[in-house]
Amino acid sequence: MKRVLVIQLARFGDLIQTKRTMSSLAAEPCEVHLAADHSLAGLARRLYPYASVHGVAAHGLPDPGGADAASAIIKNARVFAELAALSFDEVYCLNFSGLSLAMTTAFDPDSVRGYKLVSGQIHKDPWARLAFRWAKKRRLAGLNLTDFWAALAPSRVPPESVNPKASPRGGGVGVALAGRNARRALPPEVLASIVQTVFASGKAQRLVLLGAKGQEGLARDLSRRLKPGIMEKTSNLCGRTSLDALCDEVSNLDLLLTPDTGVMHLAAHFGVPVTAFFLSSAWCHETGPYGEGHVVWQSVVESAPCLESAPCPDGLRCLESFASPAFLPVLAGARGKEPPPGLAGFRTDFDALGVVCRPFAGTDPVMGRRLAFRAFAARRLGLEIADGPAATPDLAATLDLETDWTLDQARRPDPFETV
């Protein structure tokens, strides 16, 4: 039986977004191995019980000069040696990071897909090279990260088979307070009105606050702003759940309110309905919830999506629409109401390429260009999107290079390449 390795050393949400890749490889069938950060190894085994999981110290490393660092290096060296001895037919490196690239040097370069390091030079598969180009035009592009990674596999399972269709589970409304980037999350003074509006418009009898240990202050601030009748029904689990307990809690919710977080992807994995709020650098067409029946409220101001690593160029104008009182009746489902300017509502659905966010409220100013991009990306994978626009020649002129089809990129060393 063929043996494959997936290298996914990124964080919580990325591990879950690898699901279509993992499912596609397992469907061949073949013996699937997964290298993941050691802190997420337990979660990886729960997500992918058919895979052999190898824990690698990739995040939260100790002081480089300390004894703990030396121990982590020794443990990683053992894991790398074990993997090198397994003779993989294919290796899928999903992360463009130093440690992931270093791991690929243990394998035959011809067996590595995605990214690899060969004789000290970084190589990208043609599909990955293309992604680096469209990432410069994020507002006009739109391919979910789950589908981007899955396209590296020889064949792909249908997108609708990856996660269950969203449906309430009876355990109340959950609120994920924030992710790693605070600018992507709604502050408590904005989130409180939204939470109360959603909770009051439904039939749930329980509100659950979810977050990491460092977010207890956010949970307390939000709790102080809730009406007494809702506060009495609130359970604050912020910083109080293991990953296993978090899975159990999230899998039973009726609805999760969330920014772009790993908990959002966990809810989608279980088929729990998501209502997400995307602003700043978060772009639902790239990292929105995967599955049918989720809702995303996306800031579509001219500066969105911005660059996560740079200061906000627009004074957090993307936050204004979420703070507007006019948003609350729309959120509650009032008929005839439109969201404030700069905000659009999307529902998740599928096309031949994968998950797609379809607008149902507000104005999506670049929808036509993005659908044309999806047609272009689908054509590159040998797919056709039914009833969609045709891929335009200007897209091919912008995103394609002659070297993509005149040279064998998998074998050609090119230290001077630009993308």
N, C-alpha and C positions, 0 to 999 in steps of 0.2 A: 504494500500500500504506500502511496506517496506520502511524504512527510513534509509539512510546511511549518514555518515559524512566522508569527506576526510580532513585530517590535512596536509596542505602543507604550512609550515611557512618559507620555503627558499625563495630565491630571484626571480627576474624577469624571468630569463630563466627557472628555475625549475618549476615555475607556469605554463609556457606554455608546458613544457615537461610532465605535468600531464594530457595532453589532452586525451591520449588513455584510461587512467584509468577512467577519468570522463565520456567519451563517452560510455565506456563499462558498467559502472554502470547505466547510464541514459537509456541504451538500454534494461534494464531488463523487464519492466521499474520500477523505484522506485523514491522516493522523495530524491533528492541529495542535500546535504549541503556541503559547503566548508569553512574551516577556513584558512585564508590567512593573510599575513602581512597587516596591515591597510592601508599602503601607496599604496598597490597594489589592494585594494578592487575594485576600479573602473575598472581597467583592467580585474580583475577576472570576473566581471559581464559582461563585453564585450565579453570575451572569452567563458564564460559559462552562457549564458542567461537563461538557464533552471535550474540553481542552486541557492540556497539561500546562499549568501556569508556573512560570519561573519568576521569582521576585528579584528585582534589581534595585539597589539603592540609587534612586535618581533625583529625589527631591528631599528637602529638609536635611541636607547633609551637615554633619557637625563641623566644628572649627577645623580647617585643613591641617592645623598643626597638632591636633589632639589625638589621643589614643583611639577615640571612637572613630575618627576619620580613617585611621590606619585599618581598623577592624572592618569598616565598610568597604574599603578598597580590596581587602583580602577576600571578603565574601563575594564581592562582584567578580573578582578574578576567577573564583571557583565556579560561579554560575556561567561565566563566559566560556570557561574551559569545557564545562559539561555540554553546553549548547554546541560548541565547535565540534565535539566528538559525535554528535548525533547524525551528521550527514544529511542535511535538509535538501530536499529537491528544489524548494522555493523558499525565499525569505522576503517578507514584506516589511520594509522599513517605512513607517508612516510619519515619523517625526523628523523635521529638519533641525536637528540639534546635535551638539558635539558628541554627547554620549551615544546617541543612536547611531550616528555615522561611524563612530569608533567601533561599535559592535559589528557593523557590517564587514569589517576587515577580516573577521574570523571565518568568512564564508567565500565560496567561489563567486567572484563578481558577476558572472553570467547568471547566477541563480537569484540575485537580489533585485527586487522591484521597488520603485519609489525613489528613495535616495540612497546613495552609497558613497563610500570613500575608496578610491582606487589609486594606489601609488601617491597618496597625499593629495589627490585632486577630488573635488566634489563632483559627482555625476547625478543628474536627475533624469528619470524616465521622461519621454516626450510629453506624456499626460501631466506630469508634475511641472515640467517647464512651461507648459501652456497655462497652468494654474497660477504660476508666478506672474505671468503677463496680465491675466484678467484680474488679479488681486490689485493691480494699480487702478482699476476702474470698478471698484466694489459696488458703487451705487447702480451701475448699469448691468453688472453681472448678477448671477443668482443661482448657485448650485450648493445644496446642502452638503456640509462636510462629510456626513455619513455616506452620501452618494459619491462624493469625490474619492474617498478612500476605497469604496467598494469597486470603483471602476478599474482599480489596479488588479483585481482578481480576473482569472481567465473567463469566468462567467458569473452572473449575479442572480441571486434569488429575487423574485418579484418584490418590489418595495412594499407592497401591502402586506407581505408575509412577515415583515421584520418585527413590528410591534402590533399589539391588539388595537382594535378600534376603540377610541376613547368612550368610556362609560362610567358613571358614578358607582362607587363601591360601598357607600353607606357610612364612612368613618368621619365625615365632616369636611370642613374647608381648611386646607393647609396654606400657610404663608411662608415662603422662603424669603428671608430678609435681605440677603445680599450674596453676591459671589465674591471672587477675588478682587475685582475691580469695582471700588465703591461708586465710581462715577456712572456705572451702568445701572445702579439700583435707585429706586425712588426713596427719598428721605422719609423718616417717620411722619413728618407733618403733612406730606402729600399722600403717603400710603394709607394713613389712618382713615381718611374719608373714603378711599377706594375700597378698603377692606370692609368697612361698615356698610357701604352700598351693596356690595356683592353678597355679604352675609345676610342682610335684611331682605334681599330679593329672592333668596332661595329658601329651602326647607331644612338646611343643616342645623343641627343642634350643638355642634362642637366646632371650635376654632383652635387650630394647632399652629404655634409659632415654631419654625424650624430654622436652625442656623448653627454655625460653628461656635466654638467656645469664645472666641474673640468678639462675638456679636451679641453678647448678653445685654450690653448697653443699648443697642438698637431695639432689642426686644422690650426692655423696660420702658424706653421712650415711647414706643408704639403703644404699649399696654396702657400707659397713662393717658393716651389720647382717645381710647375707646370708650364708648358709652358703657355705663355700669351693667346694663342688661347683657351686653356682649362680653364684657370682661368676665362676668360670672361663668361664661361658657368657654373661656379660653384656657388652654393648656400651654404653658411655656416650656418647650423641650429644647430650647436653644442651648447648645453645648452639653446636652445631657443624653445623647444617643450615640451608641456605637454604630458602625456602618450596617451591621445586621439589624439592629433595632430601627434604624432609619428606613431600611428597606421594608420592614414589617409595617411601619407607620405609614409611609407614603403609599404603599400598595393598597391600602384600605380607604383612601380618601375619596370624597365625592368630587373634589376640585382642588387644584393647586394654583395659587396666585404667586407669581414669581418673576424676577428679572431673568436674564440669561445666566442660568446656573446649572451646576451638575445635578442638583435636585430636580430641576425641570426635566432633564434627560432621563432621570430615574423614573419619574412619574410617567413619561411617555413609554418607557420600557414596559411598565406594568399596565398600560392602557388607561391610566388615570387622566381625566380631562385636565388640560392646562389652559389657564388664561395668563399670558405673559406680557410683560411691559418692556419693550426694547427701545433704548435710547443710547445716546453717546456713540460708542464704537460698536455696539451690538446691532446686528443686521439679520433679521429673521430669515432672509433668503439664504443665509449661510449656515446659521447655527440655531435655527428655530426648532421647536419640538418635532420629533419624527413620528408620524402616524396620521391617521385620519381623525378629524373632529376637534382639533385644538384651535385656540384663538390667540392671536398675537396683536397687540396694539403697538404699532411701530411709529416712531418719530420719523417723519419724512421731510424735515426741514432741509434746506439746501446743503448744509454742512454735514448731514448724516449720510453714511456713517463716518465718523471721524477716526483719527488714528489714536489707538489706545495709549501708546507710549508718549504722546505729545500733549501739551496743554490744550484745553478746549479752545478752538478758534472762534467760538460764537457765544461766549458767555453763558453756556448751558441753556441756550434758547430752546433746546429740545425738551427741557423739563417743563416749560411753561404750559404746554397743552395738557399734560397729565395733571397739573395743579389747577387747571381751569374748572370752575364749578359746572361749566357746560358739558364736561366729560361725564359727569356722574349719571345723568339720566340716560345717556347713550349706553353706558356700562350696564345699567339696570334693565336695558332692553326696551326703553320707551319708543313707541312708534313715531316715525316722522322726525326724529332727531338725528342730527349729524354731529360727528366729533368736531372739536375745535380745529381751526386751521393748523396745518403742520402735523396732523395725526391721521393715520389710516388703520383700519381694522382688517385683518387677514384671517382666513380659515385655512387649515392645512388639508391638502388633498394629494392626489397622485397623478402623474403623467408617466410616459414611457421612461423618462429619465430618473424619476424618483419622487421624493416629496416636493410639493410646490405650495407656495402661499398665495391664495387667491383673494383679492380684495372684496370686501362686502360693505365697507363703510369708509367715508372720506374719499380722498383722491390720491391715487398712486401715480405720481408725476412721471415716472419712467417705466411704467408697466410694459409699453410696447417694445422698448429697447431690451428690457430684460427677457421678455418672451422670445425675442429674436436671438438673444444670446443662448437661451436654453435650446432652441432649435439647432443652433450651431454646435453646441456641446453634444447634443444627442446625435447629430450627424457624425461627429468624430468617433462616437462609440458604435456606429452602425445601427442607430435607432431613428425612428421617426415619431414626432409628437403629433398625434391626430388633431386636426382642426386648429393647429397652431400656425403662427406666421412663419414664413420661410427665413432661413438664415441669410442675412444680407451680405453682399460682397465686401462691404467696408469692414465687417467683423473679421472676415478671413484675412483681409489686407492688414488689419491691426494686430491680430493674434497669431497668425501663422508666419513662420520664417521658412525660407528655402531649405535651411539645414534640417528642418523637421522631416523632410521627405527625400532629400538627396543624400543624406549620410545616416549611417547606423549609429544612433545616439547612445545605444547601450554599450558600445564598444569603443567609441571615439573619445580619447582624452582631450579635453579642451580647457586648459587653465584660464583662457582669456574670454570665456563665454560670458555674454550678458543676456539677461532675460527682461 
